[in-house]
Every structure is written in C-alpha cells, then in structure tokens.
Amino acid sequence: MGDKTQALAHVMDHIVRRVVWRIGPVEITSTVVNTWIIMAVLFVGALLIRRRLEERPRGVQTLLELLVEFLYSMIDGAMGKQGRRHLPVVGSLFVFIVVLNLGWVIPGVMPPTTDLMTAAALGLTTVALVHITLVRGKGMTGYLRHLAQPTVVMIPMNIIEELVKPFSLAIRLFGNMFGEEMVVTILFLLVPVLAPTPVMVLGILMGSIQAYIFTLLTITYFAAGDQ
C-alpha cells in the first residue's frame, strides 16, 4: 500500500514532459521525441499502404476508404459536396490527432496531446490554415469583407473571435486528453492487473472522440469562411 501511495504522489512525473537532451540552447523534450516516433510510424505506414493499393479494396485499404466516406459525410453535412476540397487538410488532421491520442499503445510513448504545447501548436496551425485557405479562395478584399460580416461595426468582435479559436481548440483537446491520461495512469498504478483491458478500450474511445470533435470544429470553421 505504501508503494502505491508513493507512486500516486508522483503521478505527474508519468505525464508531464521532461527534457531528454539539449542541442545548445534548444531543449528536446519527451513530447517532441514521442511526436517524432509517431510521425515515423505514420510515414512508414503510409508508404506500405501506398504500395499495396488495389482497384478492388481489401484489408487496410477498405478501412481507409470507409474513413474517407466518414469524413465526406462530416464535410457534406456542414458545407455540401463543394466542401470536399478541404478533405486533404481535414483528413490529415483527423488521422494525425487520432494517432497522437493513441500514442500510448507504443511502449514508452506518452500521447503528445497531453502536452499543452502540442495542443496549442495544432490549434494555431489549424486556424492559420483556415485563414490562408479563405484568403486564397476569396482574395484579400473578400477576406476583409468576410471579417466585416454582418456589419462593419462587428469587425473588432470578429477579430477577437478568430483569435480565440486556436485557444479554444487547444484547451479542449489538452484538457480532455490530459485528464483522461491522468485517470488511466492512476488506474494502472492502483490496479495494474485488472485495469489494462477496460482502460485501453476507454483510451481508444476517448482518443477517437477528441479527434472527431477537433476535426468537426475545423470543418465548421471552414464552413463559416465559405459563407
């Protein structure tokens, strides 16, 4: 019992990022290393799948095509079929966040999305892509006109809303993933024999739901920009 109490007292040590090594003044944290590992896994997986693409899908290709249809249904519901041009961004974002959230299945890897810095980077990058797409699609004049909807008086409020979006995305993703990972870690420390199976199911479910919510919000941002 004493060992478990001591482990619980240091539960944060299992979750928060730590410095792995330094390159001059630059600190390479465990979050960065874990993200590199997951990116390498995704890259290798994509190469292997690409080599096995067939006209008649089977196996993993079937699952990927089902995923594309699922993403199409999300996009069509918000923007119609013309919104499918955003699939490369939306699809990449969904897959990347799902894999980041499920990074714990790789031994020794902590999900990078439990780090606020990763969640903030995803939020800022996503909103920046939305604005870049909007400028490319409508031009600078159309973009400025969009910020003036429904009236010019609303420009300051619209700008504040756009500045808040990345923080909203980041806090929602980080808060849910950090809380879920803390619960999982505590359960593993308390009941290491009984916890694994239900906890793994819960982790997969929560990780997928958070990726879905993040992607759905991104789609709504694209949809608002297309109006």
Backbone torsions as a table, in degrees:
resi	resn	phi	psi	omega
1	MET	NA	-38.9	179.5
2	GLY	-62.8	-38.6	179.4
3	ASP	-64.3	-40.9	180.0
4	LYS	-67.2	-39.8	178.7
5	THR	-63.0	-41.6	178.6
6	GLN	-66.1	-38.5	178.5
7	ALA	-65.3	-40.6	179.1
8	LEU	-64.9	-33.9	179.6
9	ALA	-65.2	-23.6	-179.6
10	HIS	-113.7	27.4	-176.6
11	VAL	-62.2	-32.2	-179.6
12	MET	-64.5	-26.8	179.4
13	ASP	-64.2	-23.4	-179.5
14	HIS	-82.1	-15.5	-170.2
15	ILE	-111.5	-45.3	-173.6
16	VAL	-70.5	155.2	179.9
17	ARG	-71.4	156.8	177.2
18	ARG	-139.2	156.4	179.7
19	VAL	-77.7	124.3	179.9
20	VAL	-88.6	-49.1	174.1
21	TRP	-157.8	169.9	-179.0
22	ARG	-121.3	140.2	172.5
23	ILE	-116.8	93.2	-173.1
24	GLY	64.7	-128.6	178.9
25	PRO	-81.9	-6.8	-176.3
26	VAL	-87.9	126.7	177.9
27	GLU	-95.9	128.0	175.4
28	ILE	-99.2	110.3	-175.6
29	THR	-91.5	168.6	178.3
30	SER	-62.7	-31.5	178.0
31	THR	-63.0	-43.5	179.3
32	VAL	-63.6	-45.0	179.6
33	VAL	-61.9	-45.1	179.2
34	ASN	-61.8	-39.2	178.3
35	THR	-65.3	-40.7	176.9
36	TRP	-60.4	-42.8	180.0
37	ILE	-61.5	-46.1	-178.5
38	ILE	-66.7	-38.7	177.0
39	MET	-63.4	-39.0	178.3
40	ALA	-64.7	-41.3	177.7
41	VAL	-62.6	-43.6	178.3
42	LEU	-63.3	-42.5	-178.1
43	PHE	-63.3	-47.8	179.6
44	VAL	-63.8	-43.5	179.1
45	GLY	-60.4	-42.0	179.3
46	ALA	-63.7	-40.5	178.6
47	LEU	-63.7	-43.3	-179.3
48	LEU	-65.6	-41.1	179.8
49	ILE	-67.3	-40.3	-179.3
50	ARG	-60.1	-37.7	-178.3
51	ARG	-70.6	-17.6	-175.1
52	ARG	-111.7	15.9	178.7
53	LEU	-67.6	135.9	-179.2
54	GLU	-132.4	159.7	179.0
55	GLU	-64.3	-38.3	176.1
56	ARG	-102.8	106.5	-173.0
57	PRO	-66.8	149.1	174.0
58	ARG	-157.3	158.7	178.4
59	GLY	62.5	-130.1	-177.7
60	VAL	-62.0	-36.1	179.8
61	GLN	-61.3	-36.3	177.3
62	THR	-63.2	-42.6	178.5
63	LEU	-63.6	-39.4	179.2
64	LEU	-66.4	-39.4	178.4
65	GLU	-67.8	-34.9	174.3
66	LEU	-65.1	-37.7	177.5
67	LEU	-64.5	-42.0	178.5
68	VAL	-62.0	-42.5	178.1
69	GLU	-63.9	-37.9	177.6
70	PHE	-63.1	-44.5	178.9
71	LEU	-67.0	-37.9	175.8
72	TYR	-59.4	-40.9	-179.5
73	SER	-64.2	-37.9	177.2
74	MET	-65.6	-44.6	-178.5
75	ILE	-68.0	-45.3	-178.7
76	ASP	-60.3	-37.1	-179.3
77	GLY	-66.0	-27.5	-177.6
78	ALA	-99.2	-34.0	-172.6
79	MET	-128.9	-7.8	-172.6
80	GLY	82.6	178.7	-175.6
81	LYS	-66.4	-21.6	177.8
82	GLN	-66.0	-20.0	179.4
83	GLY	-77.4	-6.4	-178.3
84	ARG	-66.3	-13.9	177.0
85	ARG	-65.6	-17.0	178.5
86	HIS	-87.5	1.6	-176.7
87	LEU	-56.0	-43.6	-179.4
88	PRO	-55.3	-42.1	179.3
89	VAL	-72.3	-49.4	-176.9
90	VAL	-63.7	-44.5	-178.7
91	GLY	-66.0	-44.1	178.8
92	SER	-62.2	-41.0	179.8
93	LEU	-63.3	-45.3	-178.6
94	PHE	-62.4	-49.6	-178.5
95	VAL	-62.8	-44.2	-177.9
96	PHE	-62.2	-44.9	-178.0
97	ILE	-69.4	-38.4	176.8
98	VAL	-58.8	-47.6	-178.2
99	VAL	-67.1	-38.1	175.8
100	LEU	-61.2	-44.9	-179.0
101	ASN	-64.7	-31.2	-178.3
102	LEU	-98.8	19.7	-178.8
103	GLY	-61.2	-21.1	-178.3
104	TRP	-64.4	-16.5	179.5
105	VAL	-70.7	-16.9	174.9
106	ILE	-87.3	120.9	-177.1
107	PRO	-52.4	128.7	177.1
108	GLY	83.5	-0.1	-177.8
109	VAL	-103.5	128.8	174.7
110	MET	-98.3	134.2	-179.7
111	PRO	-51.9	121.4	-178.9
112	PRO	-59.5	-24.7	-178.7
113	THR	-73.1	-5.3	172.2
114	THR	-81.5	-1.4	176.6
115	ASP	-103.4	125.9	-177.7
116	LEU	-59.2	-32.4	-179.1
117	MET	-63.0	-40.6	178.1
118	THR	-66.4	-45.2	179.5
119	ALA	-62.0	-40.2	179.2
120	ALA	-65.8	-40.9	178.7
121	ALA	-62.3	-41.9	178.2
122	LEU	-64.3	-42.1	-179.9
123	GLY	-64.6	-46.3	-179.7
124	LEU	-65.2	-43.3	-179.3
125	THR	-64.1	-42.4	-178.7
126	THR	-63.0	-49.6	-179.0
127	VAL	-65.9	-36.6	177.2
128	ALA	-62.6	-41.9	177.9
129	LEU	-62.7	-38.1	178.5
130	VAL	-61.6	-44.9	-178.4
131	HIS	-69.9	-38.9	177.7
132	ILE	-62.6	-43.1	177.9
133	THR	-62.9	-39.7	-180.0
134	LEU	-64.7	-43.4	179.4
135	VAL	-64.9	-42.2	179.6
136	ARG	-65.7	-35.1	-177.0
137	GLY	-80.0	-37.2	-174.3
138	LYS	-109.3	-10.6	-174.6
139	GLY	79.5	166.1	-177.3
140	MET	-64.3	-37.6	179.4
141	THR	-63.8	-46.6	178.5
142	GLY	-64.4	-34.6	178.8
143	TYR	-64.8	-46.3	179.0
144	LEU	-65.7	-36.1	177.1
145	ARG	-64.8	-36.0	177.7
146	HIS	-62.7	-40.3	179.4
147	LEU	-67.8	-19.2	-177.8
148	ALA	-92.2	6.8	179.6
149	GLN	-81.2	144.5	-7.6
150	PRO	-79.8	-16.2	176.7
151	THR	-138.4	164.1	-179.9
152	VAL	-61.1	-30.9	-178.6
153	VAL	-60.4	-25.3	-175.9
154	MET	-84.5	-1.4	-177.8
155	ILE	-54.8	-49.7	179.1
156	PRO	-58.8	-42.1	-179.9
157	MET	-66.3	-39.6	178.7
158	ASN	-65.8	-38.0	177.7
159	ILE	-65.5	-42.9	177.7
160	ILE	-61.4	-40.8	178.8
161	GLU	-61.1	-41.9	179.7
162	GLU	-67.7	-34.5	178.3
163	LEU	-70.4	-28.0	-178.4
164	VAL	-79.5	-27.7	-174.5
165	LYS	-53.8	-49.7	-179.8
166	PRO	-62.1	-34.9	177.9
167	PHE	-67.8	-38.8	178.2
168	SER	-62.4	-46.1	178.2
169	LEU	-61.8	-44.9	-175.8
170	ALA	-66.8	-48.1	-177.1
171	ILE	-65.1	-39.6	179.9
172	ARG	-63.7	-47.2	-179.3
173	LEU	-66.7	-48.5	-178.6
174	PHE	-63.1	-47.2	-176.8
175	GLY	-59.4	-46.1	-178.7
176	ASN	-69.1	-42.4	-178.0
177	MET	-72.6	-38.8	179.2
178	PHE	-65.7	-44.2	178.5
179	GLY	-63.4	-42.4	179.5
180	GLU	-64.9	-41.0	-179.2
181	GLU	-68.4	-34.4	177.7
182	MET	-65.8	-43.8	178.2
183	VAL	-61.7	-44.6	179.8
184	VAL	-61.0	-44.7	-179.4
185	THR	-62.8	-42.9	179.7
186	ILE	-63.8	-41.8	179.4
187	LEU	-63.4	-40.3	178.5
188	PHE	-64.3	-36.2	-180.0
189	LEU	-72.0	-35.1	-177.2
190	LEU	-81.8	-45.6	-177.5
191	VAL	-131.6	72.8	-175.8
192	PRO	-63.7	-20.4	-178.1
193	VAL	-86.7	-43.2	-173.7
194	LEU	-89.6	-23.5	-171.3
195	ALA	-73.1	-37.6	-167.1
196	PRO	-48.5	-53.4	-173.0
197	THR	-63.8	-56.1	179.2
198	PRO	-63.2	-33.3	180.0
199	VAL	-67.9	-39.4	177.9
200	MET	-63.9	-41.6	177.3
201	VAL	-62.3	-44.5	178.4
202	LEU	-62.6	-41.2	-179.8
203	GLY	-63.4	-43.0	178.1
204	ILE	-63.8	-43.0	-179.5
205	LEU	-63.9	-49.8	-177.7
206	MET	-65.7	-41.8	179.8
207	GLY	-61.9	-40.5	179.9
208	SER	-69.7	-39.5	179.8
209	ILE	-64.3	-43.5	-179.5
210	GLN	-65.3	-37.7	176.1
211	ALA	-65.1	-39.9	178.7
212	TYR	-62.3	-45.7	-178.8
213	ILE	-63.8	-45.0	179.2
214	PHE	-60.0	-44.9	-179.2
215	THR	-66.9	-40.7	179.6
216	LEU	-63.2	-41.2	177.2
217	LEU	-64.9	-38.7	177.2
218	THR	-61.3	-42.2	178.3
219	ILE	-62.4	-41.1	178.8
220	THR	-65.0	-33.5	176.9
221	TYR	-67.8	-41.1	175.6
222	PHE	-62.6	-42.3	-178.3
223	ALA	-63.9	-41.7	179.0
224	ALA	-64.0	-35.8	179.2
225	GLY	-71.8	-27.2	-178.6
226	ASP	-80.8	-10.9	-177.2
227	GLN	-72.8	NA	NA
